[in-house]
Amino acid sequence: MKQERKHSIRSRLYILSIGILVPFVMLAVYLTTSLIKLTNSYDKIVRNITVANSYNIEFKKDYDYVLYRMIISSVNAKDAGRKLNLENPYTMLNEVTERYRSLQGSTTGQDNAHRIDSTLKMLTNLKKYTQTIDDNITHGGRYNENSQMLDLDIRNVTELVLENTQEYIYYEATEMETVRTELQTKKDQAVTLTFIVFAAALVWSFLLIRNMVRSISAPLGNLCALTRKVAHGDFETRVKTGNTDEIQTLNDSFNSMTEQIGELVDNIRTEQINQRKTELKLLQAQINPHFLYNTLDTIVWLAEAKKTEEVVSMVTSLSDFFRTTLSQGRDYITVKEEELHVHSYLKIQRFRYQDILDYRICFPEELDSYTTLKLTLQPIVENALYHGIKNKRGKGVICVSARMTENGEIEFTVSDDGVGMTPAELNDLRDTIAGRTEAAADNVHGIGLRNVNERIRLNYGSRYGIRVESTYGVGTTVTVLIPAKRNDAFELSGS
């Protein structure tokens, strides 16, 4: 089948002008001037729509993504290109600002001029928010503040820019009807002067005009209807082929935008599900199956020995341990709950290792109502027992404490007087915790501490995490730093 040839709006106007100029020779100068003016109006509108539409499709998605990557990677705008292969957000803002400024002098209608001014003000605010996030990253991370600003400020402003641009495109397109009306007026004036002589030409010209109007207004009306469907969440809708080059450009851009938005929504939903699964796996990985098996064996042994009180104490401690481990699916628990969790774990282990293990726990009461990530200390205490105390001769002591620092942060300390580490072993462990090197598959010591450190940094920011100090033959001290947040600062009902 032979493909129907598409004509641009400009070419259709030229065809119309030729059809009128031949019979209306006496009005050639008047009609030519009018048609050139109308053509320029169309060109200006189409240019404005094309410029605005190019950023309508790409700007919000690209800009939100660049800021999102900067925040989660703690990389400022200066290093975004080198480290993340991303475009500098300030360059993106400057480019789009210059494009919108170029629309100020050519925009038709007072309302659309106000929309352009409003959009430029939004871009100025967007630059301020971006500067704040950039400064936060440069001077210490502030992951939670940056994430909140991204969700509540950046995304809202880019969404407003998108909405303003869509309204601008819609009303610029509507202005085409005004231009058409003016064309009709000019045509009527010419027909009044030459009606008798050129009646046939008048009918022919009218048919051309009607066809042109339908070829423009019908596709635009259909595009507006489909845009409303997308606004209500239907990302499967698509526009059919247009009958002019400009309409085809709008249709292709609309289809591409709808497809990309749909993919983005699906990707975000998938990422959220995968992130939740990963977090759950990390939590579950902290529960050592061997610890459970050995504890149950100890309980059986005590029961067979008819040591009822010890059995009750062991079962109670084990119940308390797993109650805190599960915590009804919550990610955050109180410092008091974390203290009880560590106490239950050490109490169970002392039944098994009573000849080599002693422990002390010192948490001030004023920290009880503050919150911490669940399973922060237990993996560290487990490392202190299995890699420190068990490898030394004689009894060892594990000390677990907490305090409020001068900067208003909470510092947990887990120390043991075990075998300690050599400088080389300590450096390897620090590299593993920081993620600079991969831990060996059998290095549970490094993997466990790295998991705890990554969870802390993911939830609190790069400022916080684990610090390890150790001296061979003396012992090891692991310090955990988190922000001081009370139990109403986080949602404790489970995410």
KOLPATI-422954 format. One line per field, with one value per residue (C-alpha): residue in one letter; residue number from 1; y, z, x. Coordinates in pm, whole numbers, plus 50000, padded with zeros to 5 digits. Example, Ala and Ser with C-alpha at 12.3 -4.5 7.8 and 13.67 -1.06 7.14 Angstrom:
res	(a, s)
n	(1, 2)
north	(49550, 49894)
up	(50780, 50714)
east	(51230, 51367)
This chain:
res	(m, k, q, e, r, k, h, s, i, r, s, r, l, y, i, l, s, i, g, i, l, v, p, f, v, m, l, a, v, y, l, t, t, s, l, i, k, l, t, n, s, y, d, k, i, v, r, n, i, t, v, a, n, s, y, n, i, e, f, k, k, d, y, d, y, v, l, y, r, m, i, i, s, s, v, n, a, k, d, a, g, r, k, l, n, l, e, n, p, y, t, m, l, n, e, v, t, e, r, y, r, s, l, q, g, s, t, t, g, q, d, n, a, h, r, i, d, s, t, l, k, m, l, t, n, l, k, k, y, t, q, t, i, d, d, n, i, t, h, g, g, r, y, n, e, n, s, q, m, l, d, l, d, i, r, n, v, t, e, l, v, l, e, n, t, q, e, y, i, y, y, e, a, t, e, m, e, t, v, r, t, e, l, q, t, k, k, d, q, a, v, t, l, t, f, i, v, f, a, a, a, l, v, w, s, f, l, l, i, r, n, m, v, r, s, i, s, a, p, l, g, n, l, c, a, l, t, r, k, v, a, h, g, d, f, e, t, r, v, k, t, g, n, t, d, e, i, q, t, l, n, d, s, f, n, s, m, t, e, q, i, g, e, l, v, d, n, i, r, t, e, q, i, n, q, r, k, t, e, l, k, l, l, q, a, q, i, n, p, h, f, l, y, n, t, l, d, t, i, v, w, l, a, e, a, k, k, t, e, e, v, v, s, m, v, t, s, l, s, d, f, f, r, t, t, l, s, q, g, r, d, y, i, t, v, k, e, e, e, l, h, v, h, s, y, l, k, i, q, r, f, r, y, q, d, i, l, d, y, r, i, c, f, p, e, e, l, d, s, y, t, t, l, k, l, t, l, q, p, i, v, e, n, a, l, y, h, g, i, k, n, k, r, g, k, g, v, i, c, v, s, a, r, m, t, e, n, g, e, i, e, f, t, v, s, d, d, g, v, g, m, t, p, a, e, l, n, d, l, r, d, t, i, a, g, r, t, e, a, a, a, d, n, v, h, g, i, g, l, r, n, v, n, e, r, i, r, l, n, y, g, s, r, y, g, i, r, v, e, s, t, y, g, v, g, t, t, v, t, v, l, i, p, a, k, r, n, d, a, f, e, l, s, g, s)
n	(1, 2, 3, 4, 5, 6, 7, 8, 9, 10, 11, 12, 13, 14, 15, 16, 17, 18, 19, 20, 21, 22, 23, 24, 25, 26, 27, 28, 29, 30, 31, 32, 33, 34, 35, 36, 37, 38, 39, 40, 41, 42, 43, 44, 45, 46, 47, 48, 49, 50, 51, 52, 53, 54, 55, 56, 57, 58, 59, 60, 61, 62, 63, 64, 65, 66, 67, 68, 69, 70, 71, 72, 73, 74, 75, 76, 77, 78, 79, 80, 81, 82, 83, 84, 85, 86, 87, 88, 89, 90, 91, 92, 93, 94, 95, 96, 97, 98, 99, 100, 101, 102, 103, 104, 105, 106, 107, 108, 109, 110, 111, 112, 113, 114, 115, 116, 117, 118, 119, 120, 121, 122, 123, 124, 125, 126, 127, 128, 129, 130, 131, 132, 133, 134, 135, 136, 137, 138, 139, 140, 141, 142, 143, 144, 145, 146, 147, 148, 149, 150, 151, 152, 153, 154, 155, 156, 157, 158, 159, 160, 161, 162, 163, 164, 165, 166, 167, 168, 169, 170, 171, 172, 173, 174, 175, 176, 177, 178, 179, 180, 181, 182, 183, 184, 185, 186, 187, 188, 189, 190, 191, 192, 193, 194, 195, 196, 197, 198, 199, 200, 201, 202, 203, 204, 205, 206, 207, 208, 209, 210, 211, 212, 213, 214, 215, 216, 217, 218, 219, 220, 221, 222, 223, 224, 225, 226, 227, 228, 229, 230, 231, 232, 233, 234, 235, 236, 237, 238, 239, 240, 241, 242, 243, 244, 245, 246, 247, 248, 249, 250, 251, 252, 253, 254, 255, 256, 257, 258, 259, 260, 261, 262, 263, 264, 265, 266, 267, 268, 269, 270, 271, 272, 273, 274, 275, 276, 277, 278, 279, 280, 281, 282, 283, 284, 285, 286, 287, 288, 289, 290, 291, 292, 293, 294, 295, 296, 297, 298, 299, 300, 301, 302, 303, 304, 305, 306, 307, 308, 309, 310, 311, 312, 313, 314, 315, 316, 317, 318, 319, 320, 321, 322, 323, 324, 325, 326, 327, 328, 329, 330, 331, 332, 333, 334, 335, 336, 337, 338, 339, 340, 341, 342, 343, 344, 345, 346, 347, 348, 349, 350, 351, 352, 353, 354, 355, 356, 357, 358, 359, 360, 361, 362, 363, 364, 365, 366, 367, 368, 369, 370, 371, 372, 373, 374, 375, 376, 377, 378, 379, 380, 381, 382, 383, 384, 385, 386, 387, 388, 389, 390, 391, 392, 393, 394, 395, 396, 397, 398, 399, 400, 401, 402, 403, 404, 405, 406, 407, 408, 409, 410, 411, 412, 413, 414, 415, 416, 417, 418, 419, 420, 421, 422, 423, 424, 425, 426, 427, 428, 429, 430, 431, 432, 433, 434, 435, 436, 437, 438, 439, 440, 441, 442, 443, 444, 445, 446, 447, 448, 449, 450, 451, 452, 453, 454, 455, 456, 457, 458, 459, 460, 461, 462, 463, 464, 465, 466, 467, 468, 469, 470, 471, 472, 473, 474, 475, 476, 477, 478, 479, 480, 481, 482, 483, 484, 485, 486, 487, 488, 489, 490, 491, 492, 493, 494, 495)
north	(50000, 50339, 50549, 50870, 51168, 51398, 51775, 52024, 52299, 52548, 52362, 52345, 52718, 52772, 52555, 52757, 53089, 52977, 52876, 53222, 53433, 53307, 53437, 53733, 53902, 54253, 54165, 53998, 54239, 54244, 53866, 53794, 54019, 53856, 53505, 53573, 53710, 53406, 53171, 53336, 53297, 52928, 52895, 53075, 52855, 52537, 52645, 52725, 52393, 52203, 52376, 52327, 51971, 51860, 51942, 51835, 51476, 51449, 51715, 51587, 51226, 51310, 51577, 51369, 51075, 51281, 51420, 51071, 50919, 51203, 51154, 50775, 50780, 51085, 51247, 51623, 51795, 51867, 51498, 51362, 51342, 51181, 50931, 50854, 50947, 51188, 51529, 51821, 51932, 52299, 52259, 52097, 52385, 52650, 52489, 52455, 52806, 52957, 52770, 52895, 53249, 53222, 53162, 53487, 53709, 53478, 53342, 53423, 53522, 53690, 53374, 53173, 53456, 53431, 53054, 53104, 53359, 53118, 52833, 53043, 53122, 52750, 52677, 52940, 52767, 52433, 52567, 52675, 52332, 52169, 52395, 52298, 51926, 51976, 52162, 51890, 51619, 51820, 51888, 51557, 51368, 51438, 51158, 51179, 51557, 51531, 51246, 51443, 51751, 51537, 51393, 51706, 51985, 51876, 51627, 51865, 52154, 51943, 51813, 52173, 52258, 51960, 52065, 52427, 52309, 52084, 52371, 52597, 52347, 52302, 52675, 52741, 52472, 52626, 52957, 52790, 52813, 53190, 53213, 53007, 53243, 53540, 53359, 53306, 53678, 53776, 53529, 53666, 54019, 53911, 53707, 54011, 54210, 53941, 53713, 53722, 53680, 53421, 53222, 52893, 52987, 53076, 52728, 52562, 52776, 52701, 52330, 52367, 52561, 52313, 52026, 52206, 52288, 51930, 51800, 52014, 52036, 51671, 51525, 51784, 51707, 51338, 51405, 51610, 51329, 51071, 51303, 51301, 50919, 50918, 51165, 50906, 50632, 50466, 50428, 50177, 50432, 50535, 50798, 50688, 50834, 51206, 51369, 51656, 51664, 51875, 51657, 51347, 51497, 51562, 51211, 51045, 51253, 51172, 50798, 50803, 50999, 50764, 50456, 50594, 50701, 50354, 50189, 50426, 50347, 49972, 50006, 50203, 49944, 49661, 49840, 49894, 49526, 49415, 49655, 49524, 49163, 49246, 49409, 49112, 48874, 49079, 49063, 48692, 48632, 48771, 48476, 48209, 47867, 47708, 47935, 47810, 47443, 47468, 47650, 47386, 47114, 47289, 47308, 46936, 46860, 47069, 46906, 46558, 46666, 46783, 47136, 47291, 47644, 47659, 47525, 47790, 48062, 47942, 47914, 48258, 48415, 48242, 48360, 48719, 48697, 48595, 48828, 49121, 48967, 48955, 49272, 49236, 49333, 49669, 49807, 50030, 49938, 50129, 50131, 49953, 49670, 49645, 49624, 49342, 49163, 49166, 49066, 48765, 48659, 48681, 48513, 48215, 48200, 48211, 47888, 47724, 47903, 47964, 47867, 48124, 48399, 48684, 49005, 49348, 49568, 49937, 50143, 50469, 50494, 50828, 50646, 50394, 50592, 50656, 50435, 50226, 49985, 49637, 49380, 49643, 49513, 49136, 49056, 49261, 49084, 48749, 48839, 48941, 48598, 48372, 48561, 48716, 48533, 48173, 48206, 48310, 48106, 48150, 48354, 48663, 48957, 49129, 49483, 49648, 50013, 50315, 50689, 51023, 51214, 51588, 51625, 51478, 51137, 50788, 50582, 50208, 50030, 49655, 49561, 49233, 49128, 48845, 48771, 49093, 49142, 49216, 49550, 49365, 49178, 49501, 49685, 49399, 49406, 49783, 49758, 49486, 49688, 49999, 49797, 49870, 49497, 49189, 48958, 48593, 48356, 48202, 48536, 48561, 48805, 49068, 49000, 49041, 49371, 49501, 49421, 49614, 49908, 49918, 49911, 50200, 50411, 50333, 50442, 50724, 50855, 50820, 51006, 50711, 50351, 50125, 50198, 49915, 49935, 49629, 49534, 49184, 49005, 49281, 49286, 49456, 49751, 49815, 50155, 50220, 50579, 50665, 50984, 51034, 50996, 50940, 50668, 50913, 51024, 50696, 50484, 50183, 49996, 49834, 49959)
up	(50000, 49904, 50213, 50234, 50200, 50502, 50468, 50727, 50846, 50660, 50331, 50372, 50427, 50114, 49914, 50048, 49962, 49603, 49570, 49680, 49505, 49151, 49135, 49366, 49172, 49265, 49634, 49601, 49819, 50093, 50100, 50076, 50374, 50574, 50489, 50573, 50907, 50976, 50861, 51097, 51375, 51303, 51287, 51617, 51786, 51644, 51750, 52101, 52128, 51993, 52232, 52533, 52439, 52420, 52789, 52875, 52793, 52924, 53185, 53492, 53447, 53381, 53649, 53923, 53831, 53847, 54193, 54310, 54201, 54364, 54696, 54719, 54607, 54825, 54523, 54471, 54141, 54073, 54079, 53928, 53577, 53674, 53930, 53810, 53441, 53492, 53346, 53582, 53722, 53701, 53331, 53281, 53468, 53272, 52938, 53013, 53166, 52848, 52635, 52844, 52834, 52456, 52469, 52656, 52349, 52119, 52344, 52235, 52499, 52837, 53032, 52861, 52920, 53291, 53271, 53127, 53402, 53665, 53520, 53529, 53897, 53963, 53791, 54015, 54323, 54182, 54156, 54523, 54635, 54422, 54576, 54926, 54846, 54679, 54987, 55217, 55018, 55004, 55379, 55525, 55348, 55535, 55346, 55521, 55475, 55110, 55043, 55206, 55001, 54684, 54757, 54894, 54703, 54395, 54262, 54339, 54160, 53856, 53856, 53859, 53575, 53384, 53448, 53353, 53033, 52945, 53001, 52795, 52508, 52530, 52516, 52248, 52041, 52114, 51980, 51639, 51633, 51684, 51390, 51186, 51280, 51165, 50841, 50800, 50854, 50587, 50350, 50408, 50339, 50009, 49918, 49982, 49723, 49457, 49533, 49191, 48983, 49191, 49351, 49241, 49383, 49711, 49741, 49660, 49914, 50181, 50129, 50164, 50487, 50637, 50553, 50708, 51027, 51067, 51003, 51290, 51547, 51535, 51610, 51881, 52039, 52033, 52184, 52466, 52542, 52557, 52777, 53032, 53028, 53101, 53385, 53539, 53522, 53183, 53041, 52773, 52554, 52226, 51960, 51601, 51306, 51244, 50913, 50939, 51024, 51336, 51462, 51393, 51600, 51887, 51858, 51855, 52151, 52342, 52275, 52379, 52696, 52792, 52735, 52939, 53226, 53233, 53238, 53510, 53730, 53682, 53755, 54073, 54189, 54114, 54288, 54599, 54612, 54556, 54816, 55074, 54992, 55025, 55361, 55488, 55368, 55547, 55867, 55838, 55763, 56105, 56279, 56289, 56249, 56445, 56737, 56740, 56706, 56982, 57212, 57163, 57229, 57551, 57655, 57585, 57788, 58082, 58062, 58068, 58372, 58529, 58573, 58548, 58649, 58394, 58124, 58204, 58200, 57868, 57699, 57829, 57703, 57365, 57341, 57423, 57170, 56879, 56985, 56937, 56620, 56459, 56621, 56420, 56100, 56231, 56101, 56402, 56771, 57089, 57241, 57541, 57316, 57154, 57501, 57603, 57275, 57339, 57700, 57594, 57344, 57593, 57866, 57637, 57530, 57890, 57959, 57686, 57750, 58124, 58164, 57917, 57892, 58114, 58007, 58123, 57971, 58058, 57895, 58062, 58116, 57936, 57607, 57649, 57442, 57149, 56841, 56652, 56361, 56466, 56490, 56509, 56809, 56815, 56506, 56657, 56994, 56813, 56638, 56970, 57113, 56823, 56693, 57011, 57333, 57202, 57054, 57377, 57679, 57995, 58057, 57856, 57907, 57657, 57749, 57573, 57649, 57508, 57558, 57421, 57256, 57280, 56925, 57025, 56867, 57013, 57037, 57105, 57208, 57201, 57343, 57430, 57581, 57330, 57101, 56902, 56550, 56388, 56199, 55866, 55979, 56112, 55783, 55585, 55809, 55775, 55395, 55396, 55619, 55403, 55087, 54936, 54907, 54887, 55188, 55134, 55132, 55464, 55630, 55825, 56060, 55787, 55605, 55920, 56018, 55660, 55648, 55969, 55841, 55505, 55674, 55902, 55614, 55397, 55667, 55838, 55584, 55514, 55832, 56045, 56071, 56236, 56355, 56462, 56683, 56783, 56936, 56901, 57235, 57404, 57248, 57005, 57032, 56781, 56796, 56629, 56570, 56486, 56510, 56824, 56723, 56965, 56908, 56750, 56485, 56296, 56199, 56429, 56292, 56013, 55663)
east	(50000, 50134, 50203, 50004, 50230, 50229, 50243, 50357, 50127, 50345, 50308, 49929, 49916, 50120, 49878, 49589, 49760, 49819, 49453, 49344, 49610, 49529, 49167, 49232, 49509, 49388, 49415, 49754, 49950, 49684, 49638, 50012, 50085, 49807, 49914, 50281, 50171, 49957, 50231, 50476, 50221, 50195, 50571, 50609, 50349, 50496, 50845, 50726, 50547, 50849, 51093, 50865, 50776, 51140, 51186, 50832, 50936, 51290, 51368, 51179, 51289, 51654, 51686, 51515, 51739, 52061, 51970, 51862, 52195, 52392, 52210, 52231, 52596, 52689, 52855, 52833, 52759, 53123, 53214, 52890, 53032, 53362, 53232, 52880, 52896, 52606, 52540, 52605, 52264, 52362, 52438, 52097, 51927, 52114, 52025, 51655, 51644, 51793, 51539, 51247, 51383, 51392, 51015, 50942, 50958, 50763, 50491, 50136, 49885, 49929, 49846, 50120, 50367, 50284, 50336, 50684, 50768, 50634, 50838, 51156, 51091, 51043, 51375, 51540, 51397, 51507, 51860, 51847, 51727, 51996, 52262, 52142, 52164, 52502, 52634, 52496, 52674, 52997, 52996, 52894, 52616, 52289, 52124, 51785, 51760, 51863, 51619, 51337, 51425, 51431, 51086, 50916, 51089, 51283, 51025, 50737, 50907, 50998, 50641, 50513, 50753, 50615, 50254, 50327, 50493, 50200, 49956, 50181, 50184, 49807, 49727, 49987, 49819, 49481, 49615, 49625, 49246, 49271, 49508, 49264, 48982, 49185, 49252, 48877, 48818, 49068, 48916, 48567, 48682, 48833, 48523, 48298, 48490, 48505, 48209, 48040, 48354, 48524, 48239, 48385, 48726, 48556, 48400, 48728, 48917, 48657, 48702, 49076, 49039, 48796, 49026, 49323, 49134, 49021, 49370, 49501, 49220, 49112, 49459, 49518, 49182, 49261, 49603, 49447, 49199, 49477, 49683, 49400, 49405, 49779, 49720, 49485, 49751, 49683, 50036, 49933, 49754, 49919, 49848, 49803, 49992, 49934, 49857, 50109, 50477, 50419, 50132, 50342, 50625, 50384, 50240, 50582, 50695, 50375, 50412, 50777, 50697, 50412, 50625, 50915, 50687, 50530, 50872, 50989, 50689, 50744, 51115, 51051, 50798, 51043, 51330, 51120, 51027, 51387, 51518, 51273, 51367, 51736, 51686, 51489, 51761, 52024, 51824, 51766, 52133, 52221, 52055, 52324, 52159, 52442, 52365, 52005, 52108, 52367, 52125, 51858, 52118, 52211, 51846, 51805, 52116, 51991, 51647, 51798, 52000, 51672, 51804, 51461, 51555, 51835, 51602, 51341, 51609, 51752, 51412, 51309, 51630, 51593, 51231, 51334, 51616, 51392, 51111, 51346, 51494, 51150, 51006, 50682, 50865, 50991, 51318, 51381, 51362, 51439, 51786, 51633, 51510, 51854, 52012, 51774, 51846, 52223, 52166, 51954, 52220, 52508, 52306, 52245, 52608, 52733, 52543, 52752, 53081, 53064, 53430, 53560, 53296, 53191, 53019, 52914, 52641, 52617, 52342, 52226, 51850, 51826, 51895, 51611, 51357, 51593, 51586, 51839, 51839, 51743, 52030, 52302, 52497, 52429, 52646, 52931, 52898, 52894, 53221, 53375, 53288, 53383, 53686, 53817, 53726, 53720, 54068, 54241, 54340, 54139, 53826, 53751, 53517, 53291, 53183, 52887, 52813, 52632, 52660, 52543, 52828, 52893, 52757, 52421, 52485, 52466, 52784, 52776, 53096, 53161, 53504, 53667, 53999, 54045, 54336, 54301, 54437, 54770, 54800, 54769, 54456, 54306, 54370, 54213, 53906, 53870, 53892, 53625, 53391, 53435, 53365, 53706, 53776, 53555, 53558, 53644, 53348, 53456, 53529, 53204, 53377, 53425, 53098, 52888, 53049, 53027, 52654, 52596, 52803, 52619, 52277, 52377, 52510, 52207, 51961, 52153, 52407, 52779, 52878, 52770, 52889, 53147, 53501, 53735, 54044, 54249, 54583, 54718, 54723, 54522, 54177, 53941, 53701, 53422, 53250, 52913, 52797, 52433, 52224, 52019, 51653, 51370, 51111, 50862, 51114, 51085, 50789, 50826, 50528, 50731, 50793)
